[in-house]
Amino acid sequence: MDLGLKGKIALIAASSRGLGRAVANSLANEGVNLIICSRNKDRIEKAGLEIEKEFGVEVLPLVCDLFFEDEVKKLKEKALIRFKKIDILFTNAGGPPPGKAFDFEIEDYRKALELNLISAINLVLQFVPIMKGNNWGRIIISTSISVKQPIENLALSNVSRVGLIGFLKSIINDISKHNITANIIAPGYIMTERVENLIKDKMKNQDISYDKALEEITNNIPLKRIGKPEEFGALVSFLSSELSGYINGETIIIDGGMYKGLF
């Protein structure tokens, strides 16, 4: 299926590895030119070279810590110098450390909110005016299934991500009249380095094997497996396309059926 994305420009946050890299690969495969960013200079430049070589698109790799507002502003300036516009924005950030609610101090909660909530809001505030000027845009905000169903031992993630749904609903009326859609993707377990670490944390806390820890997680998933990064990337690509133009303001779960709620 041709998604009609060839020649579009996408900014993909936290994209040297994990879900961000999967999104970069998927969009590049559709002919989208990319701005990718990470805190690690070596990793993001390596990712940029690999994507250019494999998919033949233009890639601008930039170092940016999404925690800091001034760095996001510089990211925008450099992106516009190179590409003049942004069509697609994928917000993304690393997850906060695992633990139960009373394992953390108030400062840990503040940091988690800055990382997972404020950083995404800052990206949207910076790039929406550009999309409005072009009268077209796609915003895809990456969160977690925890916005619908809190996850045991991930208290910081449970608390810090849910505010993005309120933010999404708050911007829809304003951006939609400019032909801009915005949606949230809430993944369950997708096999990234972070999920590998969560499995290892489970092994350590329960003194069980890797296979047993994996089994305990997948037992709660009807498909009985962890999701693939490329499956997540494919969903982002579809939501970035013209074909998804009537999907707007939604929180879309990709979890193999793990979420059991009705709403």
C-alpha positions, 0 to 999 in steps of 0.5 A: 500500500502506498501511503503517499508520504514520499517527500514529506518531512518528519521529526522523530524524537529520541530516535537513535534506538528503540521505538523512535528508531523503528518509526524512523525506519518505517517512515524512511521506507515510505520515502520520508526525509527525516530529522532524528535526535538523541542525547548521544551524538555517536549513536544518532549520527550512526543511525542517520548514516544507516538510515540514509544507506538503507532507504536512500532518504535525507536524514539530519541527525541532531543532538538534543536533550528534550528535557531542556526547552532551549535545546528543543528551540535550537533543534527546530531552528536547525531543522528549518534551515535544512528542510524549511518545513515539518509535516510529521512530528513524532514525540517520544522520550525514554521511560523513567526508572521502574519502581513502586509509588513510595519508592520515589521522592517528589523530585523523581516525580518532577523529573518524570513529568518533565521527561514524559509530559513537558518534553512532548508538550514543548515539541508540539508547541514549537512545531505546530505553528509551522504545520499551521503555516503549511495547512497540513500536519500529523502529530503522533504522541508516543505514551504507554498503555499505562495511560489506560491501565497502570502497570505494576512497578512503573509508578513514575510512568503511570503518573507522568504520561496520562496528562498527555491525553488531556493535552491532546484533547485540549489542542484538537479544536485549534489545530484541526481547522488547519488540517492537522491531526493529532493522535496518541499511541499507547504501546504495551510491551514492545521488544526494545532495550527498555522492555529487555531491562524490565524483564531483567528487573523482574528476574532480579526481583523475583529470582527467576529465569529470563524465560520465566520472567518473559512467560509471566509477562506474555501470559497477560497478552492474548497473542502470547508474545511481545510486540515487534518494533516494526509493528509499532513503526507501521502504525505510526506511518499509517497515522502519518498518511492521508489515509488516516486523515479522519482519525483524530484525537484518539488514543490508540492501543497497540498491545496484543490485546493486553488491555481489558478495559471497555473505554 
